[in-house]
């Protein structure tokens, strides 16, 4: 993930959240700034890494996704039910947000 030119002066964390477009959802996994992920570059940068089953948080058990449920996590991403969010000191609720995968309902999930 790469980011730059945001309004905040400090980046707090970046997560994958579970929710449809325009709806706030619970944290599903850390991208950086928490868990076992690298710290946040302060104002801009690129962070790379791998998300595995140990990174999947139990924030959406009512949706059938429990801690460590990696296959269900991937299915949620492929179905367009997740978004990435970068949180800053100016916008603690999230300054940068985008759905991870928007697919047409006719598209097959591989």
C-alpha positions as CSV (number, residue, x, y, z in Angstrom):
1,X,0.0,0.0,0.0
2,X,1.3,3.5,-0.9
3,X,0.0,6.8,0.2
4,X,1.0,10.5,0.2
5,X,-0.3,14.0,0.4
6,X,-2.9,13.5,3.1
7,X,-4.0,16.3,5.5
8,X,-2.9,14.6,8.7
9,X,0.6,15.1,10.0
10,X,0.8,11.6,11.6
11,X,-0.6,8.3,10.3
12,X,-2.1,6.2,13.1
13,X,-2.9,2.9,11.4
14,X,-4.3,1.3,8.3
15,X,-6.8,-1.5,8.4
16,X,-9.1,-3.6,6.3
17,X,-12.7,-3.1,7.5
18,X,-15.7,-5.3,6.8
19,X,-18.6,-3.2,5.4
20,X,-20.2,-2.2,2.1
21,X,-19.6,1.1,0.4
22,X,-20.5,4.2,2.5
23,X,-21.0,2.1,5.7
24,X,-18.5,2.0,8.5
25,X,-17.4,-1.4,9.6
26,X,-15.3,-3.2,12.1
27,X,-11.6,-3.8,11.7
28,X,-10.9,-7.1,9.9
29,X,-7.1,-7.0,9.7
30,X,-4.2,-4.5,10.2
31,X,-2.2,-3.4,7.1
32,X,0.2,-1.4,9.3
33,X,0.3,0.3,12.6
34,X,-0.9,-2.6,14.8
35,X,-0.9,-6.3,15.3
36,X,2.4,-7.8,14.0
37,X,2.4,-5.3,11.1
38,X,5.1,-2.6,10.5
39,X,4.8,0.8,12.0
40,X,3.1,3.6,9.9
41,X,5.2,5.9,7.8
42,X,4.4,9.3,9.3
43,X,3.0,11.2,6.3
44,X,3.7,9.2,3.2
45,X,5.2,5.9,2.2
46,X,4.9,2.4,0.9
47,X,4.3,-0.6,3.1
48,X,4.3,-4.2,1.9
49,X,3.5,-7.4,3.6
50,X,1.4,-10.5,3.8
51,X,-1.9,-11.1,5.7
52,X,-2.4,-14.6,7.0
53,X,-4.9,-16.3,9.2
54,X,-3.3,-15.0,12.4
55,X,-4.1,-11.5,11.2
56,X,-7.8,-12.0,10.8
57,X,-9.6,-10.4,13.7
58,X,-12.9,-11.5,15.3
59,X,-14.7,-8.3,14.7
60,X,-17.5,-9.6,12.6
61,X,-18.6,-13.0,14.2
62,X,-22.3,-12.2,13.4
63,X,-21.3,-12.3,9.7
64,X,-19.7,-15.7,10.0
65,X,-16.1,-14.5,10.1
66,X,-14.3,-15.4,13.3
67,X,-10.7,-14.8,14.3
68,X,-8.3,-16.7,12.0
69,X,-11.0,-17.5,9.4
70,X,-8.8,-16.7,6.5
71,X,-10.9,-18.3,3.7
72,X,-14.0,-16.4,4.8
73,X,-11.9,-13.2,5.0
74,X,-10.7,-13.7,1.4
75,X,-14.3,-14.4,0.3
76,X,-15.5,-11.1,1.8
77,X,-12.7,-9.3,-0.1
78,X,-13.6,-10.9,-3.4
79,X,-17.3,-10.2,-2.8
80,X,-16.6,-6.5,-2.4
81,X,-17.5,-6.4,1.3
82,X,-14.3,-4.9,2.6
83,X,-12.5,-1.6,2.4
84,X,-9.1,-0.2,3.2
85,X,-8.9,2.8,5.5
86,X,-5.9,4.9,6.5
87,X,-6.4,6.7,9.8
88,X,-4.5,10.0,10.6
89,X,-4.4,12.4,13.5
90,X,-6.6,14.9,11.6
91,X,-9.1,12.3,10.5
92,X,-9.0,9.5,13.2
93,X,-12.1,7.8,11.6
94,X,-10.2,7.5,8.3
95,X,-8.7,10.0,5.9
96,X,-8.3,7.6,2.9
97,X,-10.9,4.9,2.2
98,X,-11.6,2.7,-0.7
99,X,-13.4,-0.6,-1.4
100,X,-10.9,-3.3,-2.0
101,X,-12.7,-5.2,-4.7
102,X,-15.8,-4.1,-6.4
103,X,-17.1,-6.9,-8.6
104,X,-20.2,-7.2,-10.7
105,X,-22.5,-9.8,-9.1
106,X,-22.3,-11.8,-12.3
107,X,-18.5,-12.1,-12.0
108,X,-17.3,-15.4,-10.7
109,X,-15.2,-15.4,-7.5
110,X,-12.1,-17.5,-8.0
